[in-house]
């Protein structure tokens, strides 16, 4: 009961002040920032740079980034991706190289005033960094323009502007993806910077005050302070402004961004959306969050004219229809009969009936099911999901 009362107070307080203006000045951030080499960090393939960030407590800041280009013909302009790391992360060389190997230019920036020297979660801060992450929950006494979420989004947009300014990059073909807190920042940034052609939040979403791993933090802050943070920095405020196509990649038991908050988030942007929800998808960088093949296929379709992922055209409680350029070879019903904390629910998977002629998937929902959804798998192993349905 106390949790319900707290959430209602939080919701009321957030709504009352929802008329606040977006604090970022896109016309300013759209200008390519000044950049200079970051000595000692370059690799054989990648440039390492510091670019000018926004002032923090009146002092200038610099943002570290890796920038790489793929092999390309003289005079050719290539598509590009902006890569936003998650909690404990930094600008990762291998992530940039991964997208370079796919034929994309890429930039990965550190959003916490650090450089990639040290170990995971313990990266060395440099002398001209902005606020440290994550979330900036303890920074509410500072002016909004001195808090982490403000600076992190600005860093991402400035990195985008720097990437667009490269003569080898086609500024009309740039996408955005981020992992965990980087997925959170992807949602925020997509609602501010409409120059991106696509957005792929991995794990991250909005409605952090509803049912996220940070709910105890908001309770500790108290309803008024929590509402201030959510009003300023929760992605749910900005997602309705994001009109580019979205691919949402998450797992059924994610500890940080539960499926109910994800669903509320992906319903907000007015543009096309695709879901990829895997049972117990691991949470992290590397293969878990960077390498899902659906992300590359989604980007290749929009930025290179490649074939699209399957598309869910309609769905009911026990059926869904779809379109797909590739052959759908398998359909699954994923379901749980559990209630309570999302990350602790046990999920099961059973085959669903696939009617390729009618482009329809269906199943008998097992008795006692509390939540379920369908996964379609195409001939390339690419997964597309329906929205999940909850039994009242």
C-alpha positions in Angstrom: 0.0 0.0 0.0 2.8 2.4 0.8 4.4 1.7 -2.6 1.1 2.5 -4.3 0.7 5.7 -2.4 4.2 6.8 -3.2 3.8 6.1 -6.9 0.5 8.0 -7.0 2.1 11.0 -5.3 5.0 10.8 -7.7 2.8 10.6 -10.7 0.7 13.6 -9.6 3.8 15.7 -8.8 5.3 14.9 -12.2 2.2 15.7 -14.1 1.7 19.0 -12.4 5.0 20.4 -13.6 5.2 18.6 -17.0 5.1 21.9 -18.9 8.8 22.6 -18.3 10.7 23.3 -21.5 13.3 21.0 -22.9 16.6 22.4 -21.5 18.9 21.7 -24.5 19.7 24.2 -27.2 19.8 22.1 -30.3 20.8 24.9 -32.6 23.9 25.3 -30.4 24.6 21.6 -30.1 24.1 21.1 -33.9 27.4 23.0 -34.5 30.4 20.7 -34.8 32.5 21.0 -31.7 36.2 21.8 -31.7 38.2 18.6 -31.5 41.8 17.8 -30.9 43.8 14.5 -30.7 43.8 12.7 -27.4 47.4 11.8 -27.1 48.2 8.2 -26.2 44.8 6.7 -27.0 44.7 6.4 -30.7 44.8 2.9 -32.3 46.0 1.8 -35.7 42.5 2.2 -37.0 40.7 4.8 -34.8 41.2 8.4 -34.0 41.1 9.3 -30.3 39.9 12.9 -29.7 38.8 15.3 -27.0 36.0 17.6 -28.2 34.6 20.6 -26.4 31.6 19.9 -24.2 29.3 22.4 -22.5 30.5 24.3 -19.4 30.0 22.6 -16.1 29.8 25.0 -13.1 31.1 27.7 -15.3 34.2 25.8 -16.3 34.9 24.4 -19.8 34.7 20.7 -20.4 36.2 18.2 -22.9 34.7 14.9 -23.9 36.8 11.9 -24.9 35.7 9.9 -28.0 36.9 7.3 -30.4 36.0 7.9 -34.1 36.5 5.3 -36.8 35.9 5.0 -40.5 35.3 1.8 -42.6 37.2 1.0 -45.7 35.7 3.0 -48.5 36.3 4.3 -52.0 37.8 7.8 -52.5 35.1 10.3 -52.4 32.5 7.8 -51.1 30.3 8.9 -48.2 29.4 6.1 -45.7 26.5 5.7 -43.2 27.3 6.1 -39.5 26.3 5.1 -36.0 26.6 7.0 -32.7 27.3 4.6 -29.8 26.4 5.4 -26.2 27.9 3.2 -23.5 26.1 2.0 -20.4 26.8 2.2 -16.6 30.4 1.5 -15.7 31.4 1.8 -19.4 33.3 4.2 -21.4 34.2 4.8 -25.1 34.9 1.3 -26.3 37.4 0.6 -29.1 35.9 -2.8 -30.1 32.4 -1.3 -30.4 33.5 1.3 -32.9 35.6 -1.3 -34.8 32.5 -3.6 -34.9 30.5 -1.0 -36.8 33.5 -0.1 -39.0 33.7 -3.8 -40.0 30.0 -3.5 -41.1 30.8 -0.6 -43.4 29.8 2.2 -41.0 31.6 5.2 -39.6 31.1 5.3 -35.8 31.8 7.4 -32.8 31.7 6.3 -29.1 32.1 9.0 -26.5 32.5 8.8 -22.7 29.6 10.5 -21.0 31.1 10.6 -17.5 34.2 12.8 -17.8 36.5 9.8 -18.1 39.0 8.2 -20.5 39.4 4.5 -21.3 42.3 3.9 -18.9 41.6 1.7 -15.9 39.1 -1.1 -15.5 35.3 -1.5 -16.0 33.5 0.9 -13.7 36.8 2.4 -12.6 37.9 4.5 -15.5 40.3 7.4 -15.0 38.6 10.8 -14.8 40.4 13.6 -16.7 40.9 17.1 -15.6 38.2 18.7 -17.8 35.4 16.2 -17.4 31.8 17.1 -16.7 29.6 15.5 -14.0 30.1 11.9 -13.2 27.3 9.4 -13.8 25.0 7.6 -13.4 21.6 9.2 -13.2 22.7 12.2 -11.3 20.3 11.5 -8.5 22.5 13.3 -6.0 22.9 16.4 -8.2 19.4 17.9 -7.9 20.6 20.8 -5.8 22.7 21.9 -8.8 21.3 23.9 -11.7 19.7 21.7 -14.4 22.5 22.5 -16.8 25.1 21.2 -14.4 23.5 17.8 -13.9 24.6 14.5 -15.5 21.6 13.7 -17.7 21.8 17.2 -19.2 25.6 16.9 -20.0 25.4 13.3 -21.1 22.7 14.0 -23.7 24.6 17.1 -24.8 27.7 15.0 -25.2 25.8 12.5 -27.4 24.4 15.3 -29.6 27.8 17.0 -29.9 29.4 13.7 -30.9 26.7 13.3 -33.6 27.5 16.8 -34.9 31.2 16.0 -35.0 30.5 12.8 -36.9 28.2 14.6 -39.4 31.0 17.0 -40.1 33.4 14.3 -41.3 33.7 14.5 -45.1 33.5 10.8 -45.4 30.2 10.5 -43.6 26.8 10.9 -45.2 25.0 13.2 -42.7 21.6 12.0 -43.9 22.4 8.3 -42.8 23.3 8.3 -39.2 21.7 6.1 -36.5 21.9 6.0 -32.7 22.2 3.1 -30.3 22.9 2.8 -26.6 23.1 0.1 -23.9 21.5 0.2 -20.4 22.1 3.8 -19.2 23.2 4.4 -22.8 19.7 3.1 -23.8 18.2 5.5 -21.4 20.3 8.3 -23.0 19.3 7.0 -26.5 15.6 7.5 -25.6 16.3 11.0 -24.2 18.5 12.1 -27.2 16.1 10.7 -29.8 13.4 13.1 -28.4 15.8 16.1 -28.6 17.9 15.5 -31.8 15.6 14.8 -34.7 18.6 14.5 -37.2 19.0 10.8 -36.4 17.5 8.4 -38.9 16.9 5.6 -36.3 17.2 4.8 -32.7 18.0 1.4 -31.0 17.7 1.5 -27.1 19.1 -1.8 -25.7 17.5 -2.5 -22.3 17.0 1.3 -21.6 13.6 2.9 -21.5 11.6 5.4 -19.5 9.2 5.4 -16.5 12.1 4.9 -14.1 9.9 6.0 -11.2 7.3 3.3 -11.8 8.9 -0.1 -11.5 12.7 0.1 -12.2 15.6 -1.0 -10.2 16.0 2.7 -9.0 12.6 2.8 -7.3 14.2 2.5 -3.9 16.4 5.5 -4.8 13.3 7.6 -5.7 11.7 6.6 -2.4 14.8 7.6 -0.5 14.7 11.0 -2.3 11.1 11.6 -1.4 8.2 12.2 -3.7 8.9 15.9 -4.4 12.6 15.4 -5.3 11.9 12.3 -7.2 9.2 14.1 -9.2 11.7 16.8 -10.0 14.2 14.3 -11.4 11.5 12.5 -13.4 10.1 15.7 -14.8 13.5 16.8 -16.0 15.2 13.6 -17.0 12.8 10.6 -17.5 12.7 9.5 -21.1 8.9 9.4 -21.0 8.9 13.2 -21.3 10.9 13.1 -24.5 9.9 10.0 -26.3 6.7 11.5 -27.7 8.9 13.9 -29.7 11.0 11.1 -31.3 9.7 10.4 -34.8 12.4 8.2 -36.2 12.0 4.4 -36.4 12.8 2.6 -33.2 14.1 -0.9 -32.5 13.6 -1.9 -28.9 15.9 -4.7 -27.7 15.4 -6.1 -24.2 15.1 -9.3 -22.2 12.2 -10.8 -20.3 14.0 -10.7 -16.9 16.0 -7.5 -17.2 17.0 -6.3 -13.7 17.0 -2.6 -14.6 14.3 -2.0 -17.2 11.3 -4.3 -16.7 8.9 -5.2 -19.5 6.0 -3.1 -18.2 8.1 0.1 -18.2 9.5 -0.9 -21.6 6.0 -1.3 -23.1 4.8 2.1 -21.8 8.0 3.6 -23.4 7.8 2.0 -26.8 4.2 3.1 -27.2 5.1 6.8 -26.9 7.1 7.6 -30.1 4.7 8.2 -33.0 7.0 6.6 -35.6 7.4 2.9 -36.6 8.6 0.6 -33.9 10.0 -3.0 -33.9 10.5 -5.1 -30.8 13.0 -7.9 -30.1 12.5 -9.4 -26.6 14.4 -12.5 -25.8 13.9 -14.8 -22.8 16.4 -14.0 -20.1 18.6 -11.9 -22.4 21.9 -11.1 -20.5 22.5 -7.5 -19.6 25.8 -6.0 -20.6 28.2 -4.7 -23.2 30.1 -7.0 -25.5 28.2 -9.8 -27.2 25.1 -9.3 -25.0 24.2 -5.7 -25.8 26.4 -4.8 -28.8 26.0 -7.8 -31.1 22.4 -8.7 -31.5 22.1 -9.3 -35.2 18.7 -7.5 -35.3 20.5 -4.2 -34.6 22.7 -4.5 -37.7 19.8 -5.7 -39.9 17.6 -2.8 -38.7 20.4 -0.3 -39.4 21.2 -1.9 -42.8 17.6 -1.6 -43.9 17.2 2.1 -43.0 20.7 3.3 -43.8 21.8 1.0 -46.6 18.5 -0.1 -48.2 18.8 -3.7 -47.0 15.9 -6.0 -46.4 13.7 -5.1 -43.4 13.0 -7.1 -40.3 9.6 -8.8 -40.1 6.8 -6.5 -39.1 3.9 -7.3 -36.8 0.8 -6.0 -38.5 -1.9 -6.8 -35.9 -2.3 -8.9 -32.8 -4.9 -10.2 -30.4 -4.6 -12.2 -27.2 -3.8 -15.5 -28.9 -2.7 -14.5 -32.4 -0.7 -12.1 -34.5 -0.3 -11.3 -38.2 2.9 -10.2 -39.8 4.7 -9.2 -43.0 8.2 -10.4 -43.8 10.6 -10.2 -46.8 12.5 -13.2 -45.4 10.9 -16.6 -44.7 9.7 -17.0 -41.2 10.8 -20.5 -40.1 9.7 -20.6 -36.5 7.2 -19.1 -34.1 7.2 -19.3 -30.4 4.9 -18.5 -27.5 6.8 -17.1 -24.5 4.8 -17.1 -21.3 5.0 -16.9 -17.5 2.5 -17.9 -14.9 4.3 -15.9 -12.2 3.5 -12.5 -10.7 5.6 -10.1 -8.7 9.0 -8.8 -9.6 9.7 -9.0 -13.3 13.3 -10.0 -13.0 12.4 -13.0 -10.9 9.6 -14.5 -13.0 10.1 -17.9 -14.6 9.4 -17.9 -18.3 8.7 -20.9 -20.6 8.7 -21.2 -24.4 6.5 -23.5 -26.5 6.1 -23.8 -30.3 3.3 -21.7 -31.7 1.3 -22.4 -34.8 2.8 -20.7 -37.9 0.6 -20.2 -40.9 2.9 -18.8 -43.6 0.2 -18.6 -46.2 -2.0 -16.4 -44.0 1.1 -14.8 -42.4 -0.3 -15.6 -39.0 0.9 -17.0 -35.7 -1.4 -18.4 -33.0 -1.4 -20.5 -29.9 -3.6 -21.8 -27.1 -2.5 -19.7 -24.1 -1.8 -22.1 -21.1 -4.1 -21.8 -18.1 -2.7 -19.6 -15.4 -0.6 -17.5 -17.8 -0.1 -14.0 -16.5 2.0 -12.5 -19.3 2.8 -13.8 -22.8 4.0 -12.7 -26.2 5.1 -14.3 -29.5 8.5 -14.4 -31.2 9.0 -14.9 -34.9 12.3 -16.2 -36.2 13.2 -15.7 -39.8 15.6 -17.8 -42.0 18.5 -15.7 -40.9 17.8 -16.2 -37.2 16.5 -12.7 -36.7 13.9 -12.3 -34.0 10.9 -10.0 -34.0 8.4 -9.9 -31.0 4.8 -8.9 -30.5 3.9 -6.7 -27.6 3.4 -8.7 -24.4 -0.1 -9.1 -23.0 -1.0 -9.3 -19.4 -3.9 -11.2 -18.0 -5.9 -9.0 -15.7 
